[in-house]
Amino acid sequence: MLVKVYGAAVQGINATLITIEVNCSKGIKFMLVGLPDASVKESHERIASALDVNGYKFPRKQIVINLSPADIRKEGSAYDLSLAVGIMAADGSIQEEKLGEYMLMGELSLDGTILPIKGALPIAIMAREKGFKGFILPEKNAREAGVVNNLEVYGVKNIQEVIRFLNNEEVLQETIVDTRKEFLDNQQSFEFDFSEVKGQESVKRALEVAAAGGHNIIMIGPPGAGKSMMAKRVPSILPPFTLYEALETTKIHSVAGKIGGETSLMSHRPFRSPHHTISDVAMVGGGTFPQPGEISLAHNGVLFLDELPEFNRSVLEVMRQPLEDRKICISRSKFSAEYPASFMLVASMNPCPCGYYNHPEKQCVCPQGAVQKYLNKISGPLLDRIDIHIEIVPVPFEKISDTRAAEHSINIRERVEKARKIQEERFNDTEGVYCNAQMSTRLLRKYATPNEAGLQLLKVAMDKFNLSARAYDRILKVSRTIADLDDSSNVEPQHIAEAINYRNLDRESWASQ
């Protein structure tokens, strides 16, 4: 008897429909074809044990299973449930009536428990697009898939529940998620807040400018000055997710298996902080079976690289293209996967190996030339993609001991949102540009041309501080953002003056130890 059951394969952040054809006939062979990997082939033993423990018999017949389309590689243990149901249906133990209406995915343990899978959200989206009535999947993935409307989502614990449901012997509880309510309720709560940061007003201002324009930023300062502390608070001042951004970001985390059982739709922008020993593949994504890397997990959020010069040079260099294109394409011989990677880079570093160059109280003990050598670990092309460089000095005791609360993140966030709305209107007709940091040279000349006084100030600064030519455009981009924060239609000299102060590492005298 031939039956068809439906599953899915995840490629990139999207899912492809997989038709599982099962034919039972006289014989004793078990054949699984359609380009399955080792973990799919091993499903035979898991299915046989799960059925036996739950009082069902694995058919003693010739079973031929085809996973179609046969040219797409099927990987992982998520096909266990659909294969088991297909085998039981082909043997006549499950009614065929509902098989064409539901997508089935889940890993089986030996006792029949259904274990969580990766990519539940993109599979649910694809199931709705293909016209399926519902999606049966592990209970721990149910809320994740439940954000997709017009699709019945059933979270199950054991294969017995699935068999009884398909045979009309049991009614499953549908998982219903009020996506908008949960999304809006959780948007305003943050673990970290800028009100907890004492002093450092100039750095807070630089981070506000960076958040308002989507600019990459690097903080340079001695150990204990508060670089990591402030970086962790950047998501609290970024504009809130739109529903589209939240869905796109959740899909990436779903594919990577980073969604918790109680999470439906991500409501906060991601903050990723990889260790400096990370490999190239872990950073940009890839592997034998491509998975999203840290830059994609930080999509629509913040990627924080602490102690930037300590990262492997090759890891930093592979980030150059994604920083520019805001996406990464992983190519293999038979297919390629594209992952979005539009993130805000926040980096930090000590000014020198010992950490105390330019420290107001402690003496730097590094040898001659060590400061420049340490800075040279970061290539010029990468530094060129970082718009704001800001120095941090330690907070004096008087400010550390001050019990008064500093400005709350929500107040800073209001100013950032206002500036972003100005940019949204400005670039409404420009495809692929959403903030000032993404402006091309043509847009820069159109929207960020300073007046004569501003040009003169910029000329004096470039001559005095020996600023490089690459700093010119960066200063104009940042000054445009500062003008937006001031609700000014024109870039004024004071905006340029502030932007010039955010180019510390471009000054030839900075590391002249």
C-alpha positions as CSV (number, residue, x, y, z in Angstrom):
1,M,0.0,0.0,0.0
2,L,1.4,3.4,-1.0
3,V,0.8,6.5,1.2
4,K,2.2,10.0,1.2
5,V,3.2,12.0,4.3
6,Y,4.6,15.6,4.3
7,G,7.7,17.0,6.0
8,A,10.2,19.8,5.3
9,A,13.8,20.5,4.7
10,V,15.3,23.8,6.0
11,Q,17.7,25.6,3.6
12,G,19.1,28.9,4.7
13,I,16.2,30.5,6.6
14,N,13.5,29.1,4.4
15,A,11.8,25.6,4.3
16,T,11.2,23.3,1.3
17,L,8.3,20.9,1.2
18,I,9.4,17.2,1.3
19,T,7.0,14.5,0.3
20,I,7.6,11.2,2.1
21,E,6.3,8.3,-0.1
22,V,6.0,5.0,1.8
23,N,5.2,1.7,0.1
24,C,4.6,-1.6,2.0
25,S,4.6,-4.9,0.1
26,K,5.6,-8.5,0.5
27,G,9.2,-9.0,1.5
28,I,11.6,-8.2,4.3
29,K,13.7,-5.4,3.1
30,F,13.8,-1.8,4.4
31,M,15.0,0.8,1.8
32,L,15.2,4.5,2.4
33,V,16.1,6.6,-0.7
34,G,16.0,10.3,-1.7
35,L,19.4,11.5,-0.5
36,P,19.1,10.9,3.3
37,D,22.1,11.5,5.5
38,A,23.3,9.1,8.2
39,S,21.0,10.5,10.9
40,V,17.9,10.0,8.7
41,K,19.0,6.4,7.8
42,E,19.3,5.6,11.6
43,S,15.7,6.5,12.1
44,H,14.7,2.8,11.5
45,E,16.0,1.8,14.9
46,R,14.4,4.8,16.7
47,I,11.0,4.2,15.0
48,A,11.0,0.4,15.7
49,S,11.8,1.0,19.4
50,A,9.3,3.8,19.8
51,L,6.5,1.8,18.3
52,D,7.3,-1.3,20.3
53,V,7.4,0.5,23.6
54,N,4.0,2.1,22.9
55,G,2.3,-1.2,22.0
56,Y,2.5,-1.0,18.2
57,K,4.3,-3.4,15.9
58,F,6.8,-2.4,13.2
59,P,5.6,-4.0,10.0
60,R,7.4,-7.2,8.9
61,K,7.2,-6.4,5.3
62,Q,9.2,-4.9,2.5
63,I,9.2,-1.1,3.1
64,V,10.4,1.4,0.5
65,I,10.6,5.0,1.4
66,N,11.3,7.9,-1.0
67,L,12.0,11.4,0.2
68,S,11.1,13.7,-2.7
69,P,12.5,15.8,-4.3
70,A,15.3,13.3,-4.4
71,D,18.1,15.8,-5.3
72,I,17.8,17.8,-2.0
73,R,19.9,16.4,0.8
74,K,17.8,15.4,3.9
75,E,19.6,15.8,7.1
76,G,18.9,15.5,10.8
77,S,16.5,13.4,13.0
78,A,13.4,15.7,12.5
79,Y,12.0,13.3,9.9
80,D,11.4,10.5,12.5
81,L,7.8,11.3,13.2
82,S,6.7,11.7,9.6
83,L,8.6,8.5,8.6
84,A,7.0,6.6,11.5
85,V,3.5,7.8,10.6
86,G,4.1,6.9,6.9
87,I,5.2,3.4,7.8
88,M,2.2,2.8,10.0
89,A,-0.2,4.3,7.4
90,A,1.2,2.1,4.6
91,D,0.7,-0.9,6.8
92,G,-2.9,0.1,7.4
93,S,-2.5,0.9,11.1
94,I,-3.3,4.6,10.6
95,Q,-6.1,6.0,8.6
96,E,-5.2,8.0,5.4
97,E,-7.9,10.6,5.8
98,K,-5.9,13.3,7.6
99,L,-2.4,12.6,6.2
100,G,-2.6,15.1,3.4
101,E,-3.9,17.9,5.7
102,Y,-1.0,18.0,8.2
103,M,2.7,18.7,8.2
104,L,4.5,16.3,10.5
105,M,8.0,16.8,12.0
106,G,9.7,15.6,15.2
107,E,12.6,13.5,16.5
108,L,11.7,10.3,18.3
109,S,13.4,8.9,21.4
110,L,13.4,5.2,22.0
111,D,10.3,5.4,24.3
112,G,8.3,7.4,21.7
113,T,8.8,10.8,23.3
114,I,8.9,13.5,20.6
115,L,12.0,15.7,21.0
116,P,12.3,19.3,19.7
117,I,13.5,20.2,16.3
118,K,15.3,23.2,14.6
119,G,13.5,25.5,12.1
120,A,10.0,25.1,13.4
121,L,9.0,28.7,12.4
122,P,10.1,28.6,8.8
123,I,8.5,25.2,8.4
124,A,5.2,26.5,9.8
125,I,5.3,29.5,7.4
126,M,5.9,27.2,4.5
127,A,3.1,24.9,5.6
128,R,0.6,27.8,5.6
129,E,1.8,28.9,2.2
130,K,1.3,25.4,0.8
131,G,-2.2,25.3,2.1
132,F,-1.9,22.7,4.9
133,K,-4.6,22.7,7.5
134,G,-2.2,22.2,10.4
135,F,1.3,21.3,11.7
136,I,2.0,18.6,14.2
137,L,5.4,19.0,16.0
138,P,7.1,18.6,19.4
139,E,5.4,20.4,22.3
140,K,8.5,22.4,23.0
141,N,8.4,24.0,19.5
142,A,4.6,24.6,19.6
143,R,4.7,28.3,20.7
144,E,7.4,29.1,18.2
145,A,5.2,27.8,15.3
146,G,2.1,29.2,16.9
147,V,2.9,32.7,15.8
148,V,1.9,31.7,12.3
149,N,-1.8,32.5,11.9
150,N,-4.3,30.6,9.7
151,L,-2.5,27.4,10.6
152,E,-3.6,24.9,13.3
153,V,-0.5,24.0,15.4
154,Y,-0.5,21.0,17.7
155,G,2.3,20.3,20.1
156,V,2.6,16.7,21.1
157,K,4.6,14.8,23.7
158,N,4.4,11.2,22.4
159,I,3.9,9.3,19.2
160,Q,0.9,7.6,20.7
161,E,-0.9,11.0,20.7
162,V,-0.2,11.5,17.0
163,I,-1.5,8.0,16.0
164,R,-4.6,8.3,18.1
165,F,-5.3,11.8,16.6
166,L,-4.9,10.6,13.0
167,N,-7.2,7.7,13.8
168,N,-9.9,10.1,15.2
169,E,-9.5,8.5,18.7
170,E,-8.2,11.6,20.4
171,V,-8.5,15.4,20.1
172,L,-5.3,17.4,20.4
173,Q,-5.1,20.8,22.1
174,E,-4.3,23.5,19.5
175,T,-1.6,26.0,20.5
176,I,-2.9,29.5,20.1
177,V,-0.5,32.5,20.5
178,D,-1.7,36.1,20.6
179,T,1.3,37.3,18.7
180,R,0.7,41.0,18.8
181,K,-0.2,41.2,22.5
182,E,2.9,39.2,23.6
183,F,5.1,41.1,21.2
184,L,4.0,44.5,22.5
185,D,3.9,43.5,26.2
186,N,7.6,42.4,26.2
187,Q,9.1,45.2,24.2
188,Q,9.6,47.7,27.0
189,S,11.3,45.4,29.6
190,F,15.1,45.2,29.5
191,E,17.6,43.5,31.8
192,F,20.1,46.3,31.6
193,D,19.5,50.1,31.7
194,F,21.7,53.1,31.1
195,S,20.5,54.6,34.4
196,E,22.9,52.1,36.1
197,V,25.9,53.6,34.4
198,K,27.7,56.3,36.5
199,G,29.4,59.1,34.6
200,Q,30.7,58.5,31.0
201,E,28.3,61.1,29.6
202,S,30.4,61.6,26.4
203,V,30.4,57.9,25.7
204,K,26.7,57.6,26.3
205,R,26.2,60.4,23.8
206,A,28.4,58.6,21.3
207,L,26.3,55.5,21.7
208,E,23.1,57.5,21.3
209,V,24.4,58.9,18.0
210,A,25.5,55.4,16.9
211,A,22.0,53.9,17.7
212,A,20.2,56.9,16.0
213,G,22.1,56.4,12.7
214,G,22.8,52.7,12.8
215,H,26.6,53.5,12.9
216,N,29.3,51.0,13.9
217,I,31.2,52.1,16.9
218,I,34.5,51.2,18.7
219,M,35.3,52.2,22.3
220,I,38.9,52.5,23.4
221,G,39.8,52.6,27.0
222,P,41.6,50.9,30.0
223,P,40.3,47.8,31.8
224,G,37.4,48.6,34.1
225,A,36.4,51.8,32.4
226,G,32.9,50.4,31.6
227,K,33.2,49.4,27.9
228,S,31.4,46.0,28.2
229,M,28.9,47.4,30.7
230,M,27.7,50.1,28.2
231,A,27.8,47.8,25.2
232,K,25.3,45.4,26.9
233,R,22.9,48.4,27.3
234,V,22.9,49.4,23.6
235,P,19.8,47.2,22.7
236,S,17.8,49.1,25.3
237,I,18.1,52.3,23.3
238,L,17.6,50.9,19.8
239,P,14.2,51.4,18.2
240,P,11.8,48.6,19.0
241,F,11.3,45.7,16.5
242,T,8.7,46.0,13.8
243,L,6.7,42.7,13.4
244,Y,8.5,42.0,10.2
245,E,11.9,42.4,11.8
246,A,10.9,40.3,14.7
247,L,9.7,37.5,12.4
248,E,12.8,37.6,10.3
249,T,15.1,37.5,13.3
250,T,13.1,34.7,15.0
251,K,13.4,32.6,11.8
252,I,17.2,32.8,12.0
253,H,17.3,31.8,15.6
254,S,14.8,29.1,14.9
255,V,17.0,27.6,12.2
256,A,20.0,27.7,14.6
257,G,18.0,26.1,17.4
258,K,18.3,29.1,19.7
259,I,14.6,29.5,20.5
260,G,13.5,28.5,24.0
261,G,10.3,26.4,24.6
262,E,8.5,29.4,26.1
263,T,9.4,31.8,23.3
264,S,7.0,32.6,20.5
265,L,8.3,35.7,18.8
266,M,11.4,37.6,19.7
267,S,10.6,41.0,21.2
268,H,14.1,42.3,21.9
269,R,16.8,43.0,19.4
270,P,19.5,40.3,19.7
271,F,22.8,41.0,21.5
272,R,25.6,38.6,20.5
273,S,29.0,38.7,22.1
274,P,31.3,35.9,20.8
275,H,34.6,35.1,22.5
276,H,37.7,36.2,20.7
277,T,38.8,32.6,20.0
278,I,35.8,32.2,17.6
279,S,36.5,30.6,14.2
280,D,35.8,32.1,10.8
281,V,32.9,29.6,10.2
282,A,31.3,30.2,13.6
283,M,31.4,34.0,12.9
284,V,30.0,34.2,9.4
285,G,28.2,30.8,9.2
286,G,28.7,27.7,7.2
287,G,30.0,24.2,8.0
288,T,29.3,20.9,6.2
289,F,25.6,21.5,6.7
290,P,25.5,25.4,6.6
291,Q,24.1,27.1,9.7
292,P,23.9,30.8,10.5
293,G,26.9,32.3,12.2
294,E,27.1,35.0,14.9
295,I,26.8,37.9,12.3
296,S,23.4,36.4,11.2
297,L,22.3,35.7,14.8
298,A,23.0,39.4,15.4
299,H,20.7,40.4,12.5
300,N,18.6,43.5,13.3
301,G,20.5,43.8,16.6
302,V,24.0,44.2,18.0
303,L,27.2,42.3,17.5
304,F,29.7,43.1,20.3
305,L,33.3,42.2,19.8
306,D,35.1,42.7,23.1
307,E,38.9,43.2,22.9
308,L,38.8,43.5,19.1
309,P,42.6,43.2,18.5
310,E,42.6,39.8,20.2
311,F,40.4,38.3,17.5
312,N,42.0,36.2,14.8
313,R,42.9,38.5,11.9
314,S,41.1,36.2,9.4
315,V,37.9,36.3,11.5
316,L,37.9,40.1,11.3
317,E,38.6,40.1,7.6
318,V,35.7,37.8,6.6
319,M,33.4,40.3,8.3
320,R,34.3,43.1,5.8
321,Q,31.9,42.0,3.0
322,P,28.9,41.3,5.3
323,L,29.4,44.7,6.9
324,E,29.0,46.3,3.5
325,D,26.4,44.1,1.9
326,R,24.4,43.3,5.1
327,K,24.1,39.6,4.0
328,I,26.3,36.5,3.7
329,C,26.1,33.9,1.1
330,I,27.4,30.4,2.0
331,S,28.2,28.4,-1.2
332,R,28.6,24.7,-1.5
333,S,29.1,22.5,-4.6
334,K,25.4,21.6,-4.9
335,F,23.6,24.5,-3.3
336,S,24.0,27.9,-1.6
337,A,22.4,29.4,1.4
338,E,22.0,33.1,2.0
339,Y,21.6,34.6,5.5
340,P,20.8,38.2,6.3
341,A,23.4,40.0,8.4
342,S,22.3,43.6,9.0
343,F,23.7,44.3,12.4
344,M,25.2,47.2,14.4
345,L,28.8,46.5,15.2
346,V,29.9,47.6,18.7
347,A,33.6,46.9,19.4
348,S,35.9,47.6,22.3
349,M,39.6,47.5,22.9
350,N,42.4,48.4,25.3
351,P,44.6,51.2,24.0
352,C,47.7,49.1,24.3
353,P,48.8,45.6,25.4
354,C,49.1,46.6,29.1
355,G,45.9,48.7,28.8
356,Y,47.0,51.9,30.4
357,Y,48.2,54.1,27.5
358,N,46.7,57.6,27.9
359,H,45.5,56.7,31.4
360,P,45.2,59.7,33.7
361,E,46.7,58.0,36.7
362,K,48.5,54.8,35.8
363,Q,51.7,54.5,33.8
364,C,51.8,52.6,30.5
365,V,54.7,50.0,30.6
366,C,54.5,49.0,26.9
367,P,57.8,49.3,24.9
368,Q,58.4,51.8,22.2
369,G,56.0,51.2,19.2
370,A,53.8,48.7,21.0
371,V,50.7,51.0,20.9
372,Q,50.9,51.3,17.1
373,K,51.6,47.6,16.7
374,Y,48.6,46.7,18.8
375,L,46.4,49.0,16.8
376,N,47.7,47.6,13.5
377,K,46.1,44.2,14.4
378,I,42.9,45.8,13.1
379,S,43.1,46.3,9.3
380,G,42.5,49.7,7.7
381,P,39.5,48.4,5.6
382,L,37.8,47.1,8.7
383,L,38.4,50.3,10.7
384,D,37.1,52.2,7.6
385,R,33.7,50.5,8.2
386,I,33.5,51.8,11.8
387,D,32.0,55.3,11.8
388,I,32.6,56.3,15.4
389,H,35.7,56.0,17.5
390,I,35.4,57.1,21.1
391,E,37.9,57.1,24.0
392,I,36.9,56.2,27.5
393,V,38.6,57.3,30.7
394,P,37.9,55.7,34.1
395,V,35.1,57.2,36.2
396,P,36.3,59.2,39.2
397,F,35.2,58.1,42.7
398,E,32.9,61.1,43.1
399,K,30.7,59.9,40.2
400,I,30.9,56.2,41.1
401,S,29.6,56.9,44.7
402,D,26.9,59.2,43.4
403,T,23.5,57.7,44.4
404,R,21.5,59.7,41.9
405,A,20.2,57.7,39.0
406,A,21.4,58.7,35.6
407,E,19.2,59.1,32.5
408,H,17.1,56.0,31.8
409,S,17.3,54.1,28.5
410,I,13.7,54.8,27.7
411,N,14.4,58.6,27.5
412,I,17.4,58.0,25.2
413,R,15.4,55.6,23.2
414,E,12.7,58.2,22.5
415,R,15.3,60.5,21.0
416,V,16.7,57.7,18.9
417,E,13.3,56.7,17.6
418,K,12.5,60.3,16.6
419,A,15.8,60.5,14.6
420,R,15.1,57.1,13.0
421,K,11.6,58.3,11.9
422,I,13.3,61.3,10.2
423,Q,15.6,58.9,8.3
424,E,12.8,56.6,7.4
425,E,10.9,59.4,5.7
426,R,14.2,60.6,4.0
427,F,15.0,57.2,2.5
428,N,11.4,56.2,1.8
429,D,12.0,56.1,-1.9
430,T,15.5,54.6,-1.7
431,E,15.5,50.8,-1.7
432,G,17.8,49.0,0.8
433,V,18.6,52.2,2.8
434,Y,17.0,52.6,6.2
435,C,19.4,54.7,8.2
436,N,22.2,57.2,7.7
437,A,25.0,54.6,8.1
438,Q,23.8,53.0,4.9
439,M,24.1,56.2,2.8
440,S,26.0,56.0,-0.5
441,T,28.3,58.8,-1.7
442,R,25.5,60.1,-3.9
443,L,23.0,60.2,-1.0
444,L,25.7,61.8,1.2
445,R,26.2,64.6,-1.2
446,K,22.4,65.1,-1.4
447,Y,21.5,65.0,2.3
448,A,24.7,65.8,4.3
449,T,26.4,68.7,2.5
450,P,27.5,71.2,5.0
451,N,27.5,75.0,4.5
452,E,30.6,77.1,3.9
453,A,31.3,77.4,7.7
454,G,31.0,73.7,8.1
455,L,33.3,72.9,5.2
456,Q,35.9,75.3,6.5
457,L,35.8,73.7,10.0
458,L,36.2,70.3,8.4
459,K,39.2,71.5,6.4
460,V,40.9,72.9,9.4
461,A,40.3,69.7,11.4
462,M,41.6,67.4,8.6
463,D,44.8,69.6,8.4
464,K,45.3,69.9,12.1
465,F,44.7,66.3,13.1
466,N,46.1,64.8,9.9
467,L,42.8,63.0,9.3
468,S,42.7,60.5,6.5
469,A,40.6,60.9,3.4
470,R,38.4,58.0,4.5
471,A,37.4,60.0,7.5
472,Y,35.7,62.6,5.4
473,D,32.6,60.7,4.5
474,R,32.3,59.1,7.9
475,I,32.3,62.5,9.6
476,L,29.5,63.7,7.2
477,K,27.4,60.6,7.9
478,V,27.7,61.0,11.7
479,S,27.1,64.7,11.5
480,R,23.9,64.0,9.5
481,T,22.7,61.8,12.4
482,I,23.6,64.4,15.0
483,A,21.6,67.0,13.0
484,D,18.7,64.5,13.0
485,L,18.9,64.2,16.8
486,D,18.7,68.0,16.9
487,D,15.8,68.0,14.5
488,S,17.8,70.1,12.1
489,S,17.3,69.9,8.3
490,N,20.8,71.2,7.6
491,V,24.2,70.0,8.8
492,E,25.5,72.8,10.9
493,P,29.2,73.5,12.0
494,Q,28.4,72.3,15.6
495,H,27.2,69.0,14.2
496,I,30.4,68.6,12.3
497,A,32.5,69.6,15.3
498,E,31.0,66.8,17.4
499,A,31.4,64.3,14.6
500,I,35.1,65.2,14.3
501,N,35.6,64.2,17.9
502,Y,34.4,60.7,17.1
503,R,37.4,60.0,14.8
504,N,40.1,59.4,17.4
505,L,41.9,56.5,15.7
506,D,42.2,58.4,12.5
507,R,44.5,61.0,14.1
508,E,48.1,60.3,13.3
509,S,49.2,61.6,16.7
510,W,46.9,59.2,18.6
511,A,49.4,56.3,18.9
512,S,52.6,58.3,18.6
513,Q,54.2,56.7,21.7
